[in-house]
Amino acid sequence: MRRACSRAASALPGQKVVIESKTSDVLGAAALLYLVPFVLLFLGYAIGSALGWGEGGCVLIGFAFFALGVACNVVYQRRKKASPITFEIIQVLET
């Protein structure tokens, strides 16, 4: 994997290194990317069911909520480009 890291002065190009990142940033990004659209999918299906719609209507509104979750992810990632997840070199491995 190629990635810009802080404290890169301790490693030379081509060396293998161990990196770390803030766990909450990685888990937050994963939750946003994977969980939010699926939670919205089931929420939309439940709303359709509560409104008394048939199965087709429930599936339709469920997928509409899923698409809304994906669209929110796209907008959020475009705005977050200014502060991406950062990595730090913690160890240079022998090569």
C-alpha positions in Angstrom: 0.0 0.0 0.0 1.3 3.4 -0.8 0.3 6.2 1.5 1.8 9.5 2.7 2.6 9.4 6.4 3.8 11.7 9.1 7.3 11.2 10.4 8.3 9.9 7.0 11.8 11.3 7.5 12.7 8.2 9.6 12.0 6.0 6.6 13.6 5.9 3.1 11.6 5.2 -0.1 11.2 1.5 -0.6 11.6 0.5 3.0 8.9 -1.5 4.7 7.3 0.2 7.7 4.7 -0.4 10.3 2.0 2.4 10.4 -0.8 3.3 12.7 -3.8 5.5 12.5 -6.4 6.8 15.0 -8.8 3.9 15.4 -11.8 6.1 15.8 -11.3 7.7 12.4 -11.1 4.3 10.7 -14.0 2.8 12.5 -16.1 6.0 12.0 -15.4 5.9 8.3 -16.2 2.2 8.1 -19.5 2.7 10.0 -20.5 5.5 7.8 -19.6 3.7 4.6 -21.2 0.3 5.4 -23.7 0.6 8.2 -25.6 3.8 7.4 -27.0 2.8 4.0 -28.1 -0.6 5.3 -29.7 0.8 8.4 -31.6 3.3 6.2 -32.6 0.4 3.9 -34.3 -1.4 6.8 -35.7 1.8 8.2 -37.3 2.6 4.8 -38.7 -0.9 4.6 -40.2 -0.5 8.1 -41.7 2.9 7.2 -43.3 1.5 4.1 -44.7 -1.4 6.1 -46.0 1.0 8.8 -47.8 3.0 6.1 -49.5 -0.2 5.0 -47.8 -0.5 1.6 -47.4 -3.8 -0.1 -44.1 -5.7 -0.3 -43.2 -4.0 -3.6 -43.8 -0.5 -2.1 -41.8 -1.4 1.0 -38.8 -2.6 -1.1 -39.0 0.5 -3.2 -38.9 2.9 -0.3 -36.2 0.8 1.3 -34.0 1.1 -1.7 -34.8 4.8 -1.9 -33.5 5.2 1.7 -30.5 3.1 0.8 -29.7 5.4 -2.2 -30.1 8.4 0.2 -27.5 6.8 2.5 -25.1 6.3 -0.4 -25.6 9.8 -1.6 -24.9 11.1 2.0 -21.7 9.1 1.9 -20.6 10.7 -1.3 -21.3 14.2 -0.1 -19.6 13.6 3.2 -16.5 12.2 1.5 -16.2 15.1 -0.9 -16.4 17.5 2.0 -14.0 15.5 4.2 -11.1 15.4 1.6 -9.6 18.4 3.4 -9.0 16.2 6.5 -8.3 12.6 5.4 -7.3 9.8 7.8 -3.7 10.3 8.7 -1.1 7.6 9.2 2.1 7.7 11.3 5.2 5.5 10.9 5.9 3.8 14.2 8.6 1.3 13.1 10.9 0.8 10.2 11.3 -2.9 9.4 14.6 -4.4 8.4 14.8 -4.8 4.6 
